[in-house]
């Protein structure tokens, strides 16, 4: 965080991202890292094919991208990915 690049976190839908689907546009959340906490605001979501790599982009501004398997209740290797895009909250 803070380097004006894309940050991509992927996690399991039944562990670290259990409640990811509950977030809505405009919701804010904290990402806790060993070197600090960072606040983000959810801007949008999308569902893409599991093999779609277009969510990984070269950025000129910071964008947090979260990815997990979708559908959330699917048993086995899920065919899609649920993607969350969020921007940092800048403290003034």
DSSP file (Angstrom, degrees, kcal/mol; ACC not computed):
  #  RESIDUE AA STRUCTURE BP1 BP2  ACC     N-H-->O    O-->H-N    N-H-->O    O-->H-N    TCO  KAPPA ALPHA  PHI   PSI    X-CA   Y-CA   Z-CA
    1    1 A X              0   0    0      0, 0.0     5,-0.1     0, 0.0    63,-0.0   0.000 360.0 360.0 360.0 147.2    0.0    0.0    0.0
    2    2 A X        +     0   0    0      3,-0.2    60,-0.0     1,-0.0     0, 0.0   0.484 360.0 100.4  89.1   3.2    1.0    3.6   -0.7
    3    3 A X  S    S-     0   0    0      2,-0.1     3,-0.1    58,-0.0    -1,-0.0   0.285  90.8-117.2-105.8  10.5    3.1    2.9   -3.8
    4    4 A X  S    S+     0   0    0      1,-0.2     2,-0.3     0, 0.0    58,-0.1   0.896  77.3 111.4  56.6  45.5    0.4    3.9   -6.4
    5    5 A X  S    S-     0   0    0     55,-0.1    58,-1.3    53,-0.1     2,-0.3  -0.829  76.9 -82.4-133.8 172.8    0.1    0.4   -7.9
    6    6 A X  E     -a   63   0A   0     51,-0.3     2,-0.5    -2,-0.3    58,-0.2  -0.632  36.9-157.1 -78.3 139.1   -2.4   -2.3   -8.0
    7    7 A X  E     -a   64   0A   0     56,-2.8    58,-3.5    -2,-0.3     2,-0.5  -0.980   8.4-165.7-115.2 127.6   -2.5   -4.6   -4.9
    8    8 A X  E     +a   65   0A   0     -2,-0.5     2,-0.5    56,-0.2    58,-0.2  -0.964   8.7 179.6-121.8 121.4   -4.1   -8.0   -5.5
    9    9 A X  E     -a   66   0A   0     56,-2.7    58,-2.4    -2,-0.5     2,-0.4  -0.978   5.2-170.4-116.6 130.0   -5.1  -10.3   -2.6
   10   10 A X  E     +a   67   0A   0     -2,-0.5     2,-0.3    56,-0.2    58,-0.2  -0.955  15.1 162.4-116.7 140.7   -6.6  -13.7   -3.3
   11   11 A X        -     0   0    0     56,-2.2    58,-0.4    -2,-0.4     2,-0.2  -0.982  41.4 -85.9-153.3 161.9   -8.2  -15.8   -0.6
   12   12 A X    > > -     0   0    0     -2,-0.3     5,-2.1    56,-0.2     3,-1.3  -0.457  28.2-135.7 -72.5 141.2  -10.5  -18.7    0.0
   13   13 A X  T 3 5S+     0   0    0      1,-0.3    -1,-0.1    -2,-0.2     7,-0.1   0.664 105.4  49.0 -69.4 -17.0  -14.2  -18.0    0.2
   14   14 A X  T 3 5S+     0   0    0      5,-0.1    -1,-0.3     3,-0.0    -2,-0.1   0.224 121.5  27.0-110.1  14.3  -14.5  -20.3    3.2
   15   15 A X  T X 5S+     0   0    0     -3,-1.3     3,-1.3     0, 0.0    -2,-0.1   0.189 130.1   5.5-131.6 -99.9  -11.6  -18.8    5.2
   16   16 A X  T 3 5S+     0   0    0      1,-0.3     3,-0.2     2,-0.1    -3,-0.1   0.758 135.1  41.8 -67.4 -26.0  -10.3  -15.3    5.0
   17   17 A X  T > <S+     0   0    0     -5,-2.1     3,-1.3     1,-0.2     4,-0.4  -0.066  71.8 127.6-112.8  32.8  -13.0  -14.0    2.5
   18   18 A X  T <  S+     0   0    0     -3,-1.3     3,-0.3     1,-0.3    -1,-0.2   0.864  83.3  33.4 -55.6 -40.2  -16.0  -15.7    4.1
   19   19 A X  T >  S+     0   0    0     -3,-0.2     3,-1.8     1,-0.2     4,-0.5   0.226  83.6 110.7-103.0  12.8  -18.0  -12.4    4.3
   20   20 A X  G X  S+     0   0    0     -3,-1.3     3,-1.3     1,-0.3    -1,-0.2   0.869  74.6  57.4 -58.7 -38.3  -16.6  -10.8    1.1
   21   21 A X  G 3  S+     0   0    0     -4,-0.4    -1,-0.3    -3,-0.3    -2,-0.1   0.621  95.7  66.3 -68.9 -12.3  -19.9  -11.1   -0.7
   22   22 A X  G <  S+     0   0    0     -3,-1.8    -1,-0.2     2,-0.1    -2,-0.2   0.663  79.6 100.3 -81.7 -17.5  -21.7   -9.1    2.1
   23   23 A X    <   -     0   0    0     -3,-1.3     2,-0.3    -4,-0.5     3,-0.0  -0.414  57.3-161.4 -71.3 145.4  -19.8   -5.9    1.3
   24   24 A X    >   -     0   0    0     -2,-0.1     3,-2.5     1,-0.1    18,-0.3  -0.842  35.0 -74.0-124.2 161.5  -21.6   -3.3   -0.8
   25   25 A X  T 3  S+     0   0    0     -2,-0.3    18,-0.2     1,-0.3     3,-0.1  -0.299 121.2  24.4 -53.7 131.4  -20.5   -0.3   -2.9
   26   26 A X  T 3  S+     0   0    0     16,-2.9    -1,-0.3     1,-0.4    17,-0.1   0.169  88.6 133.5  95.3 -16.2  -19.4    2.5   -0.6
   27   27 A X    <   -     0   0    0     -3,-2.5    15,-3.0    14,-0.1    -1,-0.4  -0.374  45.8-144.6 -65.1 145.5  -18.5    0.2    2.4
   28   28 A X  E     +B   41   0A   0     13,-0.2     2,-0.3    -3,-0.1    13,-0.2  -0.867  21.4 174.2-111.3 148.2  -15.2    0.8    4.0
   29   29 A X  E     -B   40   0A   0     11,-2.1    11,-2.7    -2,-0.4     2,-0.4  -0.976  26.2-119.6-149.9 160.8  -12.9   -1.8    5.5
   30   30 A X  E     -B   39   0A   0     -2,-0.3     2,-0.6     9,-0.2     9,-0.2  -0.861  11.9-155.0-107.0 134.7   -9.5   -2.1    7.0
   31   31 A X  E     -B   38   0A   0      7,-3.3     7,-2.3    -2,-0.4     2,-0.6  -0.954  16.1-150.8-105.3 118.4   -6.6   -4.2    5.7
   32   32 A X  E     +B   37   0A   0     -2,-0.6     2,-0.3     5,-0.2     5,-0.2  -0.810  20.1 174.8 -95.4 120.4   -4.2   -5.1    8.5
   33   33 A X  E >   -B   36   0A   0      3,-2.6     3,-1.6    -2,-0.6    -2,-0.0  -0.800  45.6-107.6-117.3 161.2   -0.6   -5.6    7.4
   34   34 A X  T 3  S+     0   0    0     -2,-0.3     3,-0.1     1,-0.3    -1,-0.0   0.771 121.1  43.6 -59.0 -24.8    2.4   -6.3    9.7
   35   35 A X  T 3  S-     0   0    0      1,-0.3    -1,-0.3     0, 0.0     2,-0.2   0.249 128.3 -38.6-108.1  11.0    3.6   -2.7    9.0
   36   36 A X  E <   -B   33   0A   0     -3,-1.6    -3,-2.6     2,-0.0     2,-0.4  -0.800  58.2 -87.3 152.6 168.8    0.3   -0.9    9.4
   37   37 A X  E     -B   32   0A   0     -2,-0.2     2,-0.4    -5,-0.2    -5,-0.2  -0.874  34.0-163.7-108.3 142.0   -3.4   -0.7    8.8
   38   38 A X  E     -B   31   0A   0     -7,-2.3    -7,-3.3    -2,-0.4     2,-0.4  -0.989   8.5-144.7-131.6 132.2   -4.9    0.7    5.6
   39   39 A X  E     -B   30   0A   0     -2,-0.4    50,-2.7    50,-0.3     2,-0.3  -0.796  20.6-178.8-100.8 138.2   -8.5    1.8    5.0
   40   40 A X  E     -BC  29  88A   0    -11,-2.7   -11,-2.1    -2,-0.4     2,-0.5  -0.915  20.6-139.6-131.8 156.7  -10.3    1.2    1.7
   41   41 A X  E     -BC  28  87A   0     46,-2.7    46,-2.2    -2,-0.3     2,-0.4  -0.981  26.6-121.0-118.0 129.0  -13.7    2.0    0.2
   42   42 A X  E     + C   0  86A   0    -15,-3.0   -16,-2.9    -2,-0.5    44,-0.3  -0.523  33.3 173.1 -69.5 124.2  -15.4   -0.6   -2.1
   43   43 A X  E     -     0   0A   0     42,-2.9     2,-0.3     1,-0.4    43,-0.2   0.802  58.2 -20.9-100.7 -40.4  -16.0    1.0   -5.5
   44   44 A X  E     - C   0  85A   0     41,-1.6    41,-3.0   -20,-0.1    -1,-0.4  -0.987  49.3-147.7-163.7 166.3  -17.2   -2.0   -7.6
   45   45 A X  E     + C   0  84A   0     -2,-0.3     2,-0.3    39,-0.2    39,-0.2  -0.931  14.3 178.3-135.2 160.3  -17.5   -5.7   -7.9
   46   46 A X  E     - C   0  83A   0     37,-2.0    37,-3.2    -2,-0.3     2,-0.5  -0.981  24.7-129.8-156.4 161.2  -17.6   -8.1  -10.8
   47   47 A X  E     + C   0  82A   0     -2,-0.3     2,-0.3    35,-0.2    35,-0.2  -0.972  33.1 174.7-115.5 127.1  -17.7  -11.8  -11.5
   48   48 A X  E     - C   0  81A   0     33,-2.4    33,-3.0    -2,-0.5    22,-0.1  -0.846  38.6 -83.9-128.3 163.3  -15.2  -13.2  -14.0
   49   49 A X  E >   - C   0  80A   0     -2,-0.3     3,-2.0    31,-0.2    31,-0.3  -0.333  43.7-113.2 -61.7 147.9  -14.2  -16.6  -15.3
   50   50 A X  T 3  S+     0   0    0     29,-2.3    30,-0.1     1,-0.3    -1,-0.1   0.761 117.7  47.6 -57.2 -26.4  -11.7  -18.5  -13.1
   51   51 A X  T 3  S+     0   0    0     28,-0.3     2,-0.7    30,-0.0    -1,-0.3   0.371  81.0 118.6 -97.4   4.2   -9.1  -18.1  -15.9
   52   52 A X    <   +     0   0    0     -3,-2.0     3,-0.4     1,-0.2    -4,-0.1  -0.618  32.9 174.7 -77.3 112.4   -9.6  -14.4  -16.6
   53   53 A X    >   +     0   0    0     -2,-0.7     3,-1.9     1,-0.2    -1,-0.2   0.341  53.2 100.9 -97.5   4.8   -6.4  -12.6  -15.8
   54   54 A X  T 3   +     0   0    0      1,-0.3    -1,-0.2     3,-0.0    -2,-0.1   0.655  67.3  73.0 -67.9 -13.0   -7.7   -9.2  -17.1
   55   55 A X  T 3  S+     0   0    0     -3,-0.4     2,-0.7     2,-0.0    -1,-0.3   0.657  81.1  81.8 -74.3 -13.6   -8.3   -8.1  -13.4
   56   56 A X    <   +     0   0    0     -3,-1.9     2,-0.3   -48,-0.0    -3,-0.0  -0.840  68.6 167.5 -92.8 116.6   -4.5   -7.8  -13.1
   57   57 A X        -     0   0    0     -2,-0.7     2,-0.6     0, 0.0   -51,-0.3  -0.915  44.2-112.9-134.4 153.5   -3.6   -4.4  -14.5
   58   58 A X        -     0   0    0     -2,-0.3     2,-0.3   -53,-0.1   -53,-0.1  -0.791  48.0-166.9 -83.0 122.5   -0.7   -2.0  -14.7
   59   59 A X        -     0   0    0     -2,-0.6   -53,-0.1     1,-0.1     3,-0.1  -0.791  36.8-161.4-118.2 153.9   -1.9    1.0  -12.7
   60   60 A X  S    S+     0   0    0     -2,-0.3     2,-0.3   -55,-0.1   -55,-0.1   0.340  87.4  41.6-106.5   0.2   -0.8    4.6  -12.1
   61   61 A X  S    S-     0   0    0      2,-0.0     2,-0.2     0, 0.0    -1,-0.1  -0.965  99.9 -85.8-142.8 158.4   -2.9    4.9   -8.9
   62   62 A X        +     0   0    0     -2,-0.3     2,-0.4   -56,-0.1    26,-0.3  -0.461  46.5 170.3 -71.1 130.9   -3.5    2.6   -6.0
   63   63 A X  E     -a    6   0A   0    -58,-1.3   -56,-2.8    -2,-0.2     2,-0.6  -0.963  23.4-147.3-141.0 121.5   -6.3    0.0   -6.5
   64   64 A X  E     -aD   7  86A   0     22,-3.0    22,-2.5    -2,-0.4     2,-0.5  -0.796  16.9-169.1 -89.2 125.8   -6.9   -2.8   -4.1
   65   65 A X  E     -aD   8  85A   0    -58,-3.5   -56,-2.7    -2,-0.6     2,-0.4  -0.973   2.3-167.6-119.1 122.7   -8.3   -5.9   -5.9
   66   66 A X  E     -aD   9  84A   0     18,-2.5    18,-2.4    -2,-0.5     2,-0.4  -0.904   6.4-171.2-110.2 138.2   -9.7   -8.8   -3.9
   67   67 A X  E     +aD  10  83A   0    -58,-2.4   -56,-2.2    -2,-0.4     2,-0.3  -0.992  12.4 156.9-134.3 134.4  -10.4  -12.2   -5.5
   68   68 A X  E     - D   0  82A   0     14,-1.6    14,-3.2    -2,-0.4   -56,-0.2  -0.967  46.4 -80.4-148.1 163.8  -12.1  -15.3   -4.3
   69   69 A X  E     - D   0  81A   0    -58,-0.4     2,-0.3    -2,-0.3    12,-0.3  -0.302  54.1-120.7 -66.6 148.7  -13.9  -18.3   -5.7
   70   70 A X  E    S+ D   0  80A   0     10,-2.2    10,-1.9   -22,-0.1     2,-0.2  -0.992  83.9  46.2-145.2 144.1  -17.5  -17.9   -6.8
   71   71 A X  S >  S-     0   0    0     -2,-0.3     3,-1.4     7,-0.2     9,-0.1   0.485  77.2-143.0 -67.1 152.9  -20.3  -18.9   -6.4
   72   72 A X  T 3  S+     0   0    0      1,-0.3    -3,-0.1    -2,-0.2    -2,-0.1   0.822  97.2  44.1 -62.3 -33.1  -19.8  -18.7   -2.6
   73   73 A X  T 3  S+     0   0    0      2,-0.1    -1,-0.3   -59,-0.0     2,-0.1   0.372  84.1 126.2 -95.1   5.3  -21.7  -21.9   -1.9
   74   74 A X    <   -     0   0    0     -3,-1.4     2,-0.5     1,-0.1     4,-0.2  -0.379  54.1-139.6 -66.2 137.9  -20.2  -24.0   -4.7
   75   75 A X        +     0   0    0      2,-0.1     2,-0.2    -2,-0.1    -1,-0.1  -0.886  67.5   3.7-101.1 127.0  -18.6  -27.3   -3.6
   76   76 A X  S    S-     0   0    0     -2,-0.5     2,-0.8     2,-0.0    -2,-0.0  -0.656 122.0  -5.3 100.6-160.2  -15.4  -28.1   -5.4
   77   77 A X  S    S-     0   0    0     -2,-0.2    -2,-0.1     2,-0.0     2,-0.1  -0.611  76.5-137.0 -75.0 107.3  -13.4  -26.0   -7.9
   78   78 A X        -     0   0    0     -2,-0.8    -7,-0.2    -4,-0.2    -2,-0.0  -0.365   0.9-140.1 -67.5 142.9  -15.6  -23.0   -8.5
   79   79 A X  S    S+     0   0    0    -30,-0.1   -29,-2.3   -10,-0.1   -28,-0.3   0.657  77.7  39.8 -79.3 -15.8  -15.9  -21.9  -12.2
   80   80 A X  E     -CD  49  70A   0    -10,-1.9   -10,-2.2   -31,-0.3     2,-0.4  -0.726  69.0-130.0-128.8 174.7  -15.7  -18.2  -11.5
   81   81 A X  E     -CD  48  69A   0    -33,-3.0   -33,-2.4   -12,-0.3     2,-0.6  -0.990  13.3-140.2-128.4 138.6  -14.1  -15.5   -9.4
   82   82 A X  E     -CD  47  68A   0    -14,-3.2   -14,-1.6    -2,-0.4     2,-0.4  -0.876  25.5-161.9 -96.2 123.6  -15.7  -12.7   -7.3
   83   83 A X  E     -CD  46  67A   0    -37,-3.2   -37,-2.0    -2,-0.6     2,-0.4  -0.908  10.2-167.0-115.9 132.9  -13.7   -9.6   -7.7
   84   84 A X  E     -CD  45  66A   0    -18,-2.4   -18,-2.5    -2,-0.4     2,-0.5  -0.967   4.8-161.1-116.3 132.7  -13.8   -6.5   -5.4
   85   85 A X  E     +CD  44  65A   0    -41,-3.0   -42,-2.9    -2,-0.4   -41,-1.6  -0.964  17.7 171.2-113.2 130.2  -12.2   -3.2   -6.4
   86   86 A X  E     -CD  42  64A   0    -22,-2.5   -22,-3.0    -2,-0.5     2,-0.3  -0.982  21.2-145.2-140.0 149.5  -11.5   -0.7   -3.7
   87   87 A X  E     -C   41   0A   0    -46,-2.2   -46,-2.7    -2,-0.3   -24,-0.1  -0.842  32.0 -98.5-113.6 152.0   -9.6    2.6   -3.4
   88   88 A X  E     -C   40   0A   0    -26,-0.3     2,-0.7    -2,-0.3   -48,-0.3  -0.346  27.1-127.1 -69.1 146.7   -7.6    3.9   -0.4
   89   89 A X        -     0   0    0    -50,-2.7     2,-0.6    -2,-0.0   -50,-0.3  -0.857  26.0-143.0 -90.1 119.0   -9.1    6.4    2.0
   90   90 A X        -     0   0    0     -2,-0.7     2,-0.4     2,-0.0   -50,-0.0  -0.746   8.0-140.2 -89.6 122.4   -6.7    9.2    2.2
   91   91 A X              0   0    0     -2,-0.6    -1,-0.0     1,-0.1    -2,-0.0  -0.655 360.0 360.0 -80.7 132.4   -6.4   10.7    5.7
   92   92 A X              0   0    0     -2,-0.4    -1,-0.1     0, 0.0    -2,-0.0   0.442 360.0 360.0-100.9 360.0   -6.1   14.5    5.7
